[in-house]
């Protein structure tokens, strides 16, 4: 190995060793949370801060956006996403990651399974019509009871989600059509 190649290798190794403590610290930085409802209890946090799990129940209100999957026929073929956007008062009830690994405010909470959230918001018959109609999106106002709440990292972004929530409609207008609710990845 020539002197130039050896020098280049040494500079590369020094750069790697210099970055290692910084990367290690970033992954081990403690996670901090915004204030949130005492109805939610922190159950666990992954050592690297990428996942935080809470147990409820907590009741929140806001708007739910549904994105439908377009089939080959041009009609919709089921639900891709159910994104719950909490109103201001409800947003304060939900923990957001404010420090540590990928801090982010709660912009929306993914509700899974999306089909069950759609049925809760609209009823079985209307949910079936929407999921197999021609509109790409629908939105309505709802009340959601979350028994679990998770903050995860996906696609290099913080995501918030709840599985098996109870979704009920709040009387008001229903909007179906094009709504900007991009999924990120």
DAURJO-V138567 format. One record per backbone hydrogen bond with DSSP energy under -1.0 kcal/mol. NH is the residue of the N-H (numbers start at 0). CO is the residue of the C=O. If there is no record, write none. Layout:
BEGIN
nh=NH co=CO
nh=NH co=CO
END
This chain:
BEGIN
nh=5 co=1
nh=6 co=2
nh=7 co=3
nh=8 co=4
nh=9 co=5
nh=10 co=6
nh=11 co=7
nh=12 co=8
nh=13 co=9
nh=14 co=10
nh=15 co=11
nh=16 co=12
nh=17 co=13
nh=18 co=14
nh=19 co=15
nh=22 co=18
nh=23 co=19
nh=24 co=20
nh=25 co=21
nh=26 co=22
nh=27 co=23
nh=28 co=24
nh=31 co=98
nh=33 co=95
nh=36 co=92
nh=39 co=36
nh=40 co=54
nh=42 co=52
nh=43 co=52
nh=45 co=50
nh=48 co=45
nh=51 co=150
nh=52 co=43
nh=53 co=148
nh=54 co=40
nh=55 co=146
nh=57 co=145
nh=59 co=143
nh=61 co=141
nh=62 co=84
nh=63 co=139
nh=64 co=82
nh=65 co=137
nh=66 co=80
nh=67 co=135
nh=68 co=77
nh=70 co=74
nh=73 co=70
nh=75 co=132
nh=76 co=68
nh=77 co=130
nh=79 co=66
nh=80 co=66
nh=82 co=64
nh=83 co=108
nh=84 co=62
nh=86 co=60
nh=90 co=86
nh=91 co=87
nh=92 co=89
nh=93 co=90
nh=97 co=31
nh=98 co=31
nh=103 co=96
nh=108 co=83
nh=109 co=159
nh=110 co=81
nh=111 co=161
nh=116 co=112
nh=117 co=113
nh=118 co=114
nh=119 co=115
nh=120 co=116
nh=121 co=117
nh=122 co=118
nh=126 co=122
nh=127 co=123
nh=128 co=124
nh=129 co=125
nh=130 co=126
nh=132 co=129
nh=136 co=176
nh=137 co=65
nh=138 co=174
nh=139 co=63
nh=141 co=61
nh=142 co=167
nh=143 co=59
nh=144 co=165
nh=145 co=57
nh=148 co=53
nh=149 co=160
nh=150 co=51
nh=151 co=158
nh=153 co=156
nh=158 co=151
nh=160 co=149
nh=161 co=109
nh=163 co=111
nh=165 co=144
nh=167 co=142
nh=169 co=140
nh=174 co=138
nh=176 co=136
nh=180 co=178
END
